[in-house]
Amino acid sequence: MVQPTAKIFILPYAIAVCFVYLLGVVNFLTNLEENRCDMTFMYEFPQYTEIPISPDVDRKYRQYSLSAYSEGILTERVKQMDFFGIPVLFIPGHSGSGKQVRSLASVAFRKAVDESHLHQHFFDFFSVDFNGEYSALFGGVLEAQTQYVKHALNKILALYPPERQPPSVVIFGYSMGGMIAKGLYLQPDFNPNRISTIITLATPHQPVLLLDTYLNDYYTKVNKFWSSYAHESTSIVSIGGGNADIHVRSSLTKTNHVDICTTSSMIPAVWVGVDHQSFVWCKRLIKVLVRILFDSVDPQTRQISNSVHHRNNVLKYHLSERYGGKNYWVAQNLGSQIFSSEGSWLEFVALQDTLEYRGGVRVPTHILIKILPLASNPQHEVVAIDTLNIPGDNHWLYACSANEFDGKKKYCQVGENLSGQARYLPSIKGKHLRTYLSLDELRANKHTHVLIKIPPYDEYFKISYDIHRPRDRLSSLSIFSTLPFSSSLFSLPRPSFSLSHDRPTLVHSLVVKDMNYVWWSVRVKVTPLCDPSHPYHQSVATVRVPWCNQNSRHVIWRNTSSQTFSISLYDPKPMGVSEREDGSVLGEEQGQNDVSVTFELDSSCRYFVSVQFSLWDSLSAFIFSYTPMLLPHSAAILLFLLSYQLAELGCSGSCSMFHIALVHTGGNPLGILLEPGA
């Protein structure tokens, strides 16, 4: 029971807590990531043709339905149940609708029509509708939804005649629909070979709110099954919306059950966070997903490839490792190439250099970057190569031995194609590629030079390279040094530094140590100082959080005086984090388990960075992470009050008012915190 002297502090304490909470909510809502997704559009009216499954199933699940999407020339064929394409099933989520399949289906249809000279296949899109059930709040509907989807899956495959029946279906699971797709594998007599690929969109692989035992039981059995299931015949990925999705935070979209786990802002050609509602219509994301579908098709069978290896390679290419054009098949031509002395051969031995061709080149041009012995040149560990608008998607970067000489110049005869090691970066002016090559590996293969090949080209392009030791481009600071006055009070290093030092650099990494809890948030301010004579370009800061799916990218515009972005955690660092999963270029053991920022820079700019603790962002992150706990705590307080009132009613025959019982029982947040055994 709360002591009388403490009662007078309860009201002001409660008012203060509520006031601070409201301030945090306001700051959170006013600093949400801007929605930069364009909506998909279509040229013809969508049609949804309902498909009966069977009298028994339709009677048992009368609130659910299965539909086929069509538009334009396909409508009549769909109404006649004449399907000839590759089946794709869309499963909606919490309070969702089967009509949310529209964007995916329409973009896929338009691509098939517009590129019919390239593709000889169509996709048949189906969707189930769960009558808007609140499956994220009430788990009692999940089992029925899963059983219905199993019947729908069997019905979809039965729609095709035996001579062209597809062996499997591709599933898109949006929100809770992703959990339904995973739950199919626990159904009796379910054949896992009937699903080739599962793409979960903003799916919470752990409950957002755990409100009943049904929800807990469903998640427990599904996740327990998938923790030991190898899914050898199924490719599965999870895509989160990043900080833009406030309904399903990124850490809930991370799971070890998938082949690829990423966020929308890390996907090449998407680059932006996607809020929960926008997942089904964000044009950038939808176009990438449709490309995955087309590239997953085996040209021989005109069905989704039976090779899990191929499907996973397609997924990796489009979701994280894209180095070439929009078509995966075209980008795979990475064989070695034979060269002649024709054209211009230029050799560079400096550690850093930038080549800018404003009017292009008229003859084939070959840039040779010399690889020097490590013993006498300790800087020669890694070379970073940055290109803007360079021609050639998959045949521009090579490693070679420049041992040939034609009397005028040194040249290579054979080159090993390394173009596949490049990665796309955000850009609004041309194609922006970044590559990191280990010079030790190239030396081990007897290569003497890195070769960049440029065919005759009449447009602007730019090439920069930077040979360095990764540890020389690594800065670290403690989260405590970002606190106000910490540098003077605790003799901690100041959280401000230059990224370029005495010469321009292409990469620098920052590790923020001790940033392990949601009440630590910092703001990073980047000030670029650029040469105004160079054309427009931009740099990229990539934030990586090793223990959750909260990686994000921020573009630093060179035509602004400064740019600030926030780093907040929505989940604390778990115990026992021991490995890094982000593929960063740190190259050091130091900081491998900490929050880090990789700055991929413009060689024509110098950068000054400052890092400062943000009280309001910390408060917002804390509130965002722990607000779901308000409901169970409120229920606990009400149970305390009820128990006190019932006990008093049994002893004295009277029942105290609500606010009086609240004071006497300690049934308040402070009382529960201080008296956990009450």
N, C-alpha and C positions, 0 to 999 in steps of 0.2 A: 504494500500500500504506500502511496506517496505521502511523505511527511507534510504537516500543515504549513511549515515554513517554505516548502517548495511549491505549494499550490499557487502562490502569487506570481511565480515565474512562468507558469504554464501558458497563460494567455499571450503575454508578450513574446514568449519563445515561439509559439505556434504562428503568431502573426508575422514574425521575422522570417521564419522558415518559408511560409507561404509567399511572402513578398520576394524573397530571393529566388524561390522556385519559379514564380511568374516572370521575373527578369530573365532567368535562364531560358524559359520557353519563348519569350519574345525575341531574345537574341538568336535562338536556334531557328525560329521561323523566318526571321528577317535576313538570315545569312545562308539560306538554302542555295545549293548549286543551281545555277540557271539552267532551265531546260532548253538545250540547243538542238533538239531533234526536230527535223522537218517531218511532217506527216506524209505518208504514202498517198498517192492519188490513183485513180482508175478511170478508164475510158468507157466502161459499160456497166450496166446495172447488175449488182450481185444477186444470185439466186441460191436459195438453200432448199434442197429437195430432201424431205424427210424419208428415211429408209426404215421400214419395220424390220425387226430382227426375227421374232417368232411370236405367235400368240401368247405363249407362256411367259416369255421374257417381257414382252410389252405389257402384259397384265401385271406382272410382279413389280416392274419398275415403271409404272405408268407416268411418273413425274419426270422421267428422263427421256431423251430422244437422241437418235443418230441421224446426221444430215450429211449430204454431199454438196460441196460448193461448185458453182458453175457461173459462167458469164459468157455472153456472146455466142459464138458458134458451138460451144460445148453444151449449152443448156438443154437442147432437145435430146442429145445423146444421154445426158444424165437422167432426164425424166424417164427415158426408156430403159434405165438401168444398164446402159451399154458403156462399160468402162474398159479402157485400153491402155491406161497409163500406169505409173508407179504409185502405189497407195501411200498416202501420208495422213496420219491421224493427229488431230489437234485436241488436247485435253485442257479445258479451262480450269481456273482455280477458284479461290474463295470469291463467292458472289459473282462469278464470271458467266460468260455466255459463249455458246458454240459459234456465234457470229463473229467472235474475235479472231477467227481464222482468216478473215477477209484479206488483210494486208499480205500475209504470206502467200495465200492462194492466188491473189490477183497479180502480184509481182512475178510469181513463178509462171503463171499463164502467159503474161505479156512477154517474159523472156523467151519462153518456148516458141511463141509466135514470131517475135522479131528476129530470133536467131535460128529459125527452122532450117536454114542452110548449114548450120553448125551442129545442131542437136536433132536427133531423130526420135526424141522421146518427150512425153508429157508427164505431168504429175496429177494424180487424182487426189484432191484434198477432201477429207472427211473430218467431221467434228462431232463430239458428243456435247450435249447440253444437260447440265445438272439442275436446271430450274433455279439458278442463282443461290444455291445452298451455301451457307456460311461455314464452309468446311475447315477454315482455320480457327474457328471459335468453338465449334462443336464436332468432336471426333466421331460421334455416333453415325454420321453419314458416310464416313470414309470407306468402310467395308462394302457397303452397298454400291458406292460409286465404282470401286475397284471391280466388283463382280460384273457390273454392267459393262464396263470397258472391256473386260475379257470376252463377253458375248459379242460386243460390237466389233472387236478385232477379228473374231472368227467369221462374223457376217461379212466384213469387208473383203476378206480373202475369198469367201464363197461367191462373191458377186462376179468374179472373173471366170470365164470358161476354162476348162482344164488345160487346153493347149497353150494358153497364155497367162496362167495363174501365177502371180508373183510369189516368190518364196517367203517374203518378209515385208514388214511395214516399218516406215520411219515414224517416230513419235516425237511431237513437240509437246512438252509438258510445261504449261505456264503456271507459275505460282504453285499452289497446292496440286495442280495437275502433274507436276513432276514427281511428287510423292505417290500419286495414284499409279503412274507408270512404273515406278519401282516396286509398288505393292503387287503388281500383276504376277511377279515371279514367285509369289507365295501361294498363288491360287492352285487348287487341285487340278491335275491334268494339264497344266499350262506348259506349252512348248516354247522355251526361250528362243529357239531359232526363228520364231515368227516375228521377232523384232530385231532389226539390223542396227538401228541407231536410236538413241534417246538423247534429245537436247532439252535440258531443263532451263527454263527462263525465269529468273528471279524466284527460284524454288527455295523455300526454307527447309533445309535438310535436318534442321533441329527446330522444335516448335517456337514460334514467335511468342505465343502465350499458351501456357499449359493450364487449361481451365477445367478439364474433366479427365476421368480415367480412360475413356475411350480414345482420346487423342494420345494420351501417354502410351497406352497399349499398342496402338497402331504404329507410332513412331518407333517404339522399342523393338517390336518384332521385325519391322521392315529394316531398320538399321542393323539389327543383329544379324539378319540374313545376309545383307550386303557386305557386312564386315568380313565375311568368310567366303563370299561368292566371287569366283574369278571372272565372271561374265566374259568368257572366252569368245563367244559368238556375237557379242553386242558392244558397240562403241557408245560411250556415254560421256556427256560433257555437262558442266554446270556454268552458267553465265549469270553473274550478278550485276546489279546496276551501279555499284560503287556508292559514293556518298550521296548521290542524287536520290537513291531509293530509301525513303524514310519508313516504308512499311516493312521491308525485309532487309535488315542491315546486312552488310557484305559478309560478315563472319558466319552468318547462318547459311549462306550459299556455298561455303567451303565444306568439302567432304572428301574423304579418302576413297569413296566408292566410285569415283569417276576417273576417266582418262585425262581430261583437261578441266581445270578449274580456273576461271578468269573473270575479269570485270569488263564491262563495255568500254571503259575509257582506255583499256590496254589492247583493244582489238584494232588491228590495222584497218584504216578506212572508216572506223567509227569514231574513236578518240574522245568521246564525250560520255559523261555519266547519263544513265537513263533511269528516269523515275519509274515507279512500279506500273503505273497505268500506260506509260509510253512504250513498254516492251512490245506490245502487239502491233504498234503502228510506226515506230521510229524508222524512218526510211533508210538511214545509214546501216542500222543493224539488220533490218529485214533483207536488204540487198546482199549482205554478207551471208546470211543464213540460206538464201536461195542459191547463191553460188556454191555453197557447200553441197546442197542437194544435187545440182547438176554435175559437179566434179566427182561425186561419189558413185556415179553410174558407170557400170562396165560397158564400154562401147559394143562388145560382142553380144552380150545378153540383153542389153538395154534395160537392165534392172540394177538395183543397188548392188554394188560389188559384194561378193561373198568374202572378200579378203578384209579381215579386221585391220591388218597392217595398212592396207591402202586407205581405208576409211579414216583411220587415225592420222595418217599423213595429210590427208585432205583437211581434216579438222585443225591440225597443228598449223598448216600453211595459212589458212584463212583467219584463225583466231589468235595466233601469236608469232608465227615465224615467216610471214610473207616477205619475200624478197623480190618478186617479179610482178607480173601483171595480174589481172583479175582471174585468169584461167589457170588452174593448177596444172593441167596437162601440158600446156605450152611452156610453162616455167620449168619443166623437168629436164629439158635438154641441156645438161650440164657437163657434157663430155669434154675431154681435153681438146686443145686446138693447136694446129700447126701454123706457125707464123713465117713470114718472109721479111726481108729487110725493107720492103716497100713502105713508103710513108715516112713520117717523122718519129724518131726514137729519142726521147729525152730522159737523161738519168739525173736523179736527185739524191744527194747524200746528206742533206741537212736533217736535223731532228724534226723540224716543223716547216711546212710551207703551204702556200695557197696559190692555186692556179685558177684564174678567172678568164673565161673566153666570152666576151660580150657579143661577138659576132659569129661564134661557132668556129669550126675549123674546116678547111677546104680539102685536106688530105687526111688519110688515116693517121691518127696520132697515138703514140704509145708512151705512157708515162712509166718510167722504171724507178722504183724506190729501193735504194740499196739496203741490203741486210748486212750489217757488220757483225764481226765476232763479238760475243757477249763478254769475253774475258777482258778485252781492251775497250769495250763500249758498254758499260753497265746499264745505260739507258735503253738498250735495244732488247726489251722484253716483250712489249706489245706495241702494235701500231693501230691507231684509230684512223679510219678513213671516212670522211664525210663528203657526200656528193649531192649536188642539187641540179635536177633537170638533166642528168646524164643520160645519153641514149643507150638503149640495149637493156632489156629486162634481166636477162640471165646469161649474158656473155660479155661482161665488161671487166671483171676482176679475175686475175690469175696470179699464180706463183710460178716462177720459172728460173732457169739457170741461164744467165746471159753470157754464154761462152762463145757465141758466134760473132764474127767481125767481117764486114764486107769491104774494109779498107777506109771507110769513112765513119762508121758508127757501130756501136755494140748493139746486139739484138738477141732475142730469144727465138729458138726454133720450135719448141713445144712448151705449152703452158697448161698447168693444172687449174681447172676452173674452180674458183672460190666464190663465185657470185651468189651461191646459195647460202653463204654465211652472212650476207647483208640483211638488214632489217629496216622496214619502213618506219619513218618518224612523221609526226604531224607536219603538214606544210600547206600553205595556201598559194604558193608560187612554185609550181613544178613538183617533180618527184624528189623526195628527200630520203636518202638512204644513209645508214650508218653501219660500219663494219668494224669489228675488233678481231685482230689476228694475232695469235701467239707466234712470235718470231722464233722461239725455241723449236716449235713443231716444224716450221718451214726450214730451219737450218738442219733439223734431223732428216728431212726429206731431200737434202742436198740442193735446196733452192737458194739462189743468191739475190733475187729481186722479187718484189711485188709489182705486178704489171697491171696497169689500168689502160684498157683499149677503148679508143673513141673513134668511131667511123666518121666519115665526112658528115658535118652537121652544121646547119646555118642558124641555130638559135643559141641563146645564152645558156651556159652551164658553168658550174663551179666545182672544183675539187680541192679538198683540204686534207692534209694528213698530219698526224702527230705521233711520233715515236716516244715512248715514255715507260717508266716503271710505275705500275699501279699504286704502289705504296707512296710514291711522291705526289699522287693526286688524291690522297685520302686525308680528310680532316675529321676530327671527332670532337665532340663537346658533351659535357654532362647536362642533363636536363636542368640540374640545379643552377648551372651557370647562366641560364636564361631568366632566372628570377630577378626582379628589380633589386639593385644594389648588391647583388651576390658577388660581383667581381671585387668590390672594395671590402665587403664584410668578411668574405670567406676565402679571399685570395684565389678565386677561380678564374680561368682564362675568359677573356671577353668573347661573347658569341658573335663577333663580327670579323670578317676576313675577306680577302680578295681571292677570286678563283683563278686569275690569270697571272699574277705575280709579275715577273719581268718580261714575259712573252705570252702571246695568245695561246690558249690551249683548247682542246676539243672536248675534254671530259674532266670532271672533278666529282668526287663522291664525299658526302657528308654523313657521318654516323652520329645519331643522337642517342647517347647512352642513358640508361636508367629510365627511359620513357616506357614504363611497364604498365601504367594504370590509366584508367579513363579520365582521371582528374588532372592529367598532364596534357596540355595542348600548347602548341607553339605556333607562332606566325613567322613565316620566312619571307623576308623582303629582299628582292633581287633588283639591283640597279645596274642596267647595262649602259656602258659607255662605248658607242659604236662609231666607226668611221662613216661619216655621212656620204662619202663618195661611192660607197658600195650599194648595190641594189637591196631592196627589201629582203629580209630573211628573219628567221626566229630561232630560238633555242627551246629546249624541252627539259623540264625537271620531272623526274620519275620518282614518286614516293613508294617505298616498299616496306610492308609490314610482314615479317616472316611467318607469323603465327596465324594470320587470318587473311581472308580474301579481300583485302582493303587497299590493294595497290591502285595508284592513280597517276595520271599524267597531267602536267600543267604547262601550257605554252607560254613562253616569255617573249613578249613582243619587243622588238628592238626600237620601235618608234615611240615608246613610252618612257617617261622619266624613271619609273620604278613599277614593280609589280609585286603584290603580296598574295600569298596563299597560306592556308591553314593546314596544319597536320594535327589531327585529332584521332584518338583511339576510341572505338566503340566497344571494344572487348579487351580486358587486361591480358597481359602476357601469361600464358599458362605455365605451370611448373614443368620443367624437363624439356623445354624447347632446345633442340640440339642440332638442327640442320636448317640450311637455307634453301628455299625452293623458288627463288625469284630470278635466278640466272643473271644477276647483276655482274658488273665488270670490276668489282672491288678487287678480286684476286688475292685477298688477304684473309687470314683467320680473324683478324681484329674486326669486331662489329658484325660478325656473321649472324648473330641472333638478335640484333638491335634494329630499331627503326632507322632507315637510311634514305638519303635523297641522292640520286645520280643526276648531275647536271650535264647535259649534252649540249655543247656550246657552239656559238658561231665564232669562227676564227677571226672575224673582222671586229670583234667586240671584246671589251674587258668588262668584268663583272665584279660588283661588290655585294656581299651577302651579309645580312644581319638576321639573327634568330632571337625572338623574344617570347617569353612566356605570356600566354593570353588567358587571363582570368575568366573572361566571359565565354571564350570557346571551351575552356575546361569545364565550366559550369554547364554549358549546353550539352557537351558530350556526356557528362555524368547524368544529366536529366534524361537524355535520349536513351542511354543504356539501362537506367534503373527505373524509369517510369513504369514499365510493365510490372514491377514488383508492388506498385501501389495497391493494385486490386487484392492480392492475397493478404497484404498487411492490413488493408481496410477490413477485410473479412475477419482477420484475427482480432482486431479491435472490437468489432461488433460482437464476436463470440465472447470476449472478455466481459463486455457490458451485459450481455444476456445472462451469462453465468452469475454475475453479481446481483442482477435484478431478481433472478430466480431464487438465489440463496437468501436474499433479503426478504423476498415474499414468503418463503417457507418459514423463516424465523420470526418475523414481526408482523406478517400479514400485509405489509405495505410494499409498494414498489417505487423506487426512486426515479426521478426524472432523468432523462438521457444525460444532460450535462453534469448532473450531480454524480451519477454513476461513473461517468468518465473520469472525474476528479478522484473519487474514492478508490477505484480499482487500479489506477495506474494504467488503464487501457488507452494509452496514447502513445505516439511514436517514441517519446522519451522514456516512458515507463517500460515499454517493450524492449528498448535498447539496453536499459540499465538493469532490468529485472528479467532476464531471459528464462529464469526458472519459475516465474510466478504462475 
